[in-house]
Amino acid sequence: MIATDTFARFGRRMASTQGCPYVIIAETPNPIRQLDPMALRVRAEAMLGTVIDGLTLPPGELERRLRGVVEVQISAAGVVRAATPV
């Protein structure tokens, strides 16, 4: 998944509702709307390593790398939700 930092947590939560909590998310700082093509290219190149990892690493390795991140992003401490926990 590719997202700006503003939407990464939302993307992780949505992916977890579909059974994919350990999806790799390549993040770039928000906003990107007014960036010129060269600035966008720099941002895209900065995310390439993460995209390649997401496409090539085995699922067990992805889970190992993201376990702590997922716990914080999906079920933040002190936040009570009405929905069923994922």
MARBA-3410 file (N, C-alpha, C, O; in Angstrom, 1 decimal):
86
0.8,-1.2,0.0,0.0,0.0,0.0,0.9,1.2,0.0,2.0,1.2,0.6 ~ 0.5,2.2,-0.7,1.2,3.5,-0.7,0.3,4.6,-0.2,-0.9,4.7,-0.6 ~ 0.7,5.3,0.8,-0.1,6.3,1.4,0.7,7.5,2.0,1.9,7.3,2.3 ~ 0.1,8.6,2.2,0.8,9.7,2.9,0.7,9.3,4.4,-0.1,8.6,4.8 ~ 1.6,10.0,5.2,1.7,9.7,6.6,0.3,10.0,7.3,0.0,9.4,8.3
-0.5,10.9,6.7,-1.8,11.2,7.3,-2.7,10.0,7.3,-3.6,9.9,8.2 ~ -2.6,9.2,6.2,-3.6,8.1,6.0,-3.0,6.7,6.3,-3.7,5.7,6.1 ~ -1.8,6.6,6.7,-1.2,5.3,6.9,-1.9,4.5,8.0,-2.2,3.3,7.8 ~ -2.2,5.1,9.2,-2.9,4.4,10.2,-4.3,3.9,9.8,-4.7,2.8,10.0 ~ -5.0,4.8,9.1,-6.3,4.4,8.6,-6.2,3.2,7.6,-6.9,2.3,7.6
-5.2,3.3,6.7,-4.9,2.2,5.8,-4.6,0.9,6.5,-5.1,-0.2,6.1 ~ -3.8,0.9,7.5,-3.5,-0.3,8.3,-4.8,-0.8,9.0,-5.0,-2.0,8.9 ~ -5.6,0.0,9.5,-6.8,-0.4,10.2,-7.8,-1.1,9.1,-8.4,-2.1,9.4 ~ -7.9,-0.4,8.0,-8.8,-1.0,6.9,-8.2,-2.3,6.4,-9.0,-3.3,6.2 ~ -6.9,-2.4,6.2,-6.3,-3.7,5.8,-6.5,-4.8,6.8,-6.8,-5.9,6.5
-6.5,-4.4,8.1,-6.7,-5.4,9.1,-8.1,-6.0,9.1,-8.3,-7.1,9.5 ~ -9.1,-5.1,8.8,-10.4,-5.6,8.7,-10.6,-6.6,7.6,-11.6,-7.4,7.6 ~ -9.7,-6.6,6.6,-9.8,-7.6,5.5,-8.8,-8.7,5.7,-8.5,-9.5,4.8 ~ -8.2,-8.9,6.9,-7.4,-10.0,7.3,-5.9,-9.7,6.9,-5.1,-10.7,6.8 ~ -5.5,-8.5,6.6,-4.1,-8.2,6.2,-3.5,-7.1,7.1,-3.1,-6.1,6.6
-3.4,-7.4,8.4,-2.8,-6.4,9.3,-1.3,-6.1,9.0,-0.8,-5.0,9.4 ~ -0.6,-7.1,8.4,0.8,-6.9,8.3,1.2,-6.4,6.9,2.3,-6.6,6.4 ~ 0.3,-5.8,6.2,0.6,-5.3,4.9,1.7,-4.2,5.0,1.7,-3.4,5.9 ~ 2.5,-4.2,4.0,3.6,-3.2,4.0,3.0,-1.8,3.5,2.3,-1.8,2.5 ~ 3.2,-0.8,4.2,2.7,0.6,3.8,4.0,1.5,3.5,4.7,1.8,4.4
4.1,1.9,2.3,5.1,2.8,1.9,4.5,4.2,2.2,3.6,4.6,1.5 ~ 5.1,4.9,3.1,4.6,6.3,3.5,5.5,7.4,2.9,6.7,7.3,2.7 ~ 4.8,8.5,2.6,5.5,9.7,2.2,4.8,10.8,3.0,3.6,10.8,3.2 ~ 5.5,11.9,3.3,4.9,13.0,4.0,3.7,13.6,3.2,3.8,13.8,2.0 ~ 2.7,14.0,3.9,1.6,14.8,3.4,1.9,16.2,3.4,2.6,16.7,4.3
1.5,17.0,2.5,0.7,16.8,1.3,1.6,16.5,0.1,2.8,16.8,0.1 ~ 1.0,15.9,-0.9,1.7,15.7,-2.2,1.0,16.4,-3.3,1.6,16.5,-4.5 ~ -0.1,17.0,-3.1,-0.9,17.6,-4.1,-0.2,18.7,-5.0,-0.3,18.6,-6.2 ~ 0.5,19.6,-4.3,1.2,20.7,-5.1,2.6,20.4,-5.5,3.3,21.3,-5.9 ~ 3.1,19.2,-5.3,4.5,18.9,-5.6,4.7,18.9,-7.1,3.8,18.4,-7.9
5.8,19.4,-7.6,6.2,19.3,-9.0,6.6,17.9,-9.3,6.9,17.1,-8.4 ~ 6.7,17.5,-10.6,7.1,16.1,-10.9,8.4,15.6,-10.4,8.5,14.5,-10.0 ~ 9.4,16.5,-10.3,10.7,16.1,-9.7,10.6,15.8,-8.3,11.2,14.8,-7.8 ~ 9.9,16.6,-7.5,9.7,16.3,-6.1,8.9,15.0,-5.9,9.2,14.3,-5.0 ~ 7.9,14.8,-6.7,7.2,13.5,-6.6,8.1,12.3,-6.9,8.0,11.3,-6.3
9.0,12.5,-7.9,9.9,11.4,-8.2,10.9,11.1,-7.1,11.1,9.9,-6.8 ~ 11.3,12.1,-6.4,12.2,11.9,-5.3,11.5,11.2,-4.2,12.0,10.2,-3.6 ~ 10.2,11.5,-3.9,9.4,10.8,-2.9,9.2,9.4,-3.3,9.3,8.4,-2.5 ~ 8.9,9.1,-4.6,8.6,7.8,-5.1,9.9,6.9,-5.0,9.8,5.8,-4.5 ~ 11.0,7.5,-5.3,12.3,6.8,-5.2,12.6,6.4,-3.8,13.2,5.4,-3.5
12.3,7.3,-2.9,12.5,7.0,-1.4,11.7,5.9,-0.9,12.1,5.2,0.1 ~ 10.6,5.6,-1.5,9.7,4.5,-1.1,10.0,3.2,-1.8,9.4,2.2,-1.4 ~ 10.8,3.2,-2.8,11.1,2.0,-3.6,11.5,0.8,-2.8,11.0,-0.3,-3.0 ~ 12.4,1.0,-1.8,12.8,-0.1,-1.0,11.7,-0.8,-0.2,11.6,-2.0,-0.1 ~ 10.8,0.0,0.3,9.7,-0.5,1.0,8.7,-1.2,0.1,8.2,-2.3,0.5
8.5,-0.7,-1.1,7.6,-1.4,-2.0,8.2,-2.7,-2.4,7.5,-3.7,-2.5 ~ 9.5,-2.8,-2.7,10.2,-4.0,-3.1,10.1,-5.0,-1.9,9.8,-6.2,-2.2 ~ 10.3,-4.6,-0.7,10.2,-5.5,0.4,8.7,-6.1,0.5,8.6,-7.3,0.7 ~ 7.7,-5.2,0.3,6.4,-5.7,0.4,6.0,-6.7,-0.7,5.2,-7.6,-0.5 ~ 6.7,-6.6,-1.8,6.4,-7.6,-2.9,7.3,-8.8,-2.9,6.9,-9.8,-3.5
8.4,-8.8,-2.1,9.3,-9.9,-2.2,9.5,-10.7,-0.9,9.9,-11.9,-0.9 ~ 9.3,-10.1,0.2,9.6,-10.8,1.5,8.5,-11.8,1.8,7.3,-11.6,1.5 ~ 8.9,-12.9,2.5,7.9,-13.9,2.9,7.0,-13.3,4.0,7.4,-12.5,4.7 ~ 5.8,-13.8,4.0,4.8,-13.3,5.0,5.3,-13.4,6.5,5.0,-12.4,7.2 ~ 6.0,-14.4,6.8,6.5,-14.5,8.2,7.5,-13.4,8.5,7.5,-12.9,9.7
8.3,-13.0,7.6,9.3,-11.9,7.8,8.6,-10.6,7.9,8.9,-9.7,8.7 ~ 7.5,-10.4,7.1,6.8,-9.1,7.2,6.1,-9.0,8.5,6.1,-8.0,9.2 ~ 5.5,-10.1,9.0,4.9,-10.1,10.3,5.9,-9.8,11.4,5.6,-9.0,12.3 ~ 7.1,-10.4,11.3,8.1,-10.2,12.4,8.5,-8.7,12.4,8.7,-8.2,13.5 ~ 8.7,-8.1,11.2,9.1,-6.7,11.2,8.1,-5.8,11.6,8.4,-4.7,12.2
6.8,-6.1,11.4,5.7,-5.2,11.7,4.9,-5.4,13.0,4.0,-4.7,13.3 ~ 5.2,-6.5,13.7,4.4,-6.8,14.8,4.2,-5.7,15.8,3.0,-5.4,16.1 ~ 5.2,-5.0,16.2,5.1,-3.9,17.2,4.3,-2.7,16.5,3.5,-2.0,17.2 ~ 4.6,-2.4,15.3,3.9,-1.3,14.6,2.5,-1.5,14.5,1.6,-0.6,14.7 ~ 2.1,-2.8,14.1,0.7,-3.1,13.9,-0.1,-3.0,15.2,-1.2,-2.4,15.2
0.5,-3.4,16.3,-0.2,-3.4,17.6,-0.5,-1.9,18.0,-1.6,-1.6,18.5 ~ 0.4,-1.0,17.7,0.2,0.4,18.1,-0.8,1.1,17.1,-1.6,1.8,17.5 ~ -0.7,0.8,15.8,-1.5,1.4,14.8,-2.9,0.9,14.8,-3.9,1.7,14.6 ~ -3.2,-0.3,15.1,-4.5,-0.8,15.1,-5.2,-0.6,16.4,-6.4,-0.2,16.4 ~ -4.6,-0.9,17.5,-5.2,-0.8,18.8,-4.4,0.1,19.7,-3.7,-0.3,20.6
-4.5,1.4,19.4,-3.7,2.4,20.2,-4.1,2.3,21.7,-5.3,2.2,22.0 ~ -3.1,2.4,22.5,-3.3,2.4,24.0,-4.2,3.5,24.4,-4.1,4.7,24.0 ~ -5.2,3.2,25.3,-6.1,4.2,25.8,-7.3,4.6,24.9,-8.1,5.5,25.3 ~ -7.3,4.0,23.7,-8.4,4.4,22.8,-9.4,3.3,22.8,-9.1,2.1,22.6 ~ -10.7,3.7,23.1,-11.8,2.7,23.2,-12.6,2.8,22.0,-13.0,3.9,21.6
-12.8,1.7,21.3,-13.6,1.7,20.1,-14.9,0.8,20.3,-14.9,-0.1,21.1 ~ -16.0,1.2,19.6,-17.2,0.4,19.7,-17.1,-0.8,18.9,-17.9,-1.8,19.1 ~ -16.3,-0.8,17.8,-16.2,-1.9,16.9,-15.5,-3.1,17.5,-14.8,-3.0,18.5 ~ -15.7,-4.3,16.9,-15.0,-5.5,17.4,-13.5,-5.3,17.1,-13.1,-4.9,16.0 ~ -12.7,-5.6,18.1,-11.2,-5.5,17.9,-10.7,-6.4,16.8,-11.3,-7.5,16.6
-9.7,-6.0,16.1,-9.1,-6.9,15.1,-7.8,-7.4,15.5,-7.2,-8.2,14.8
END
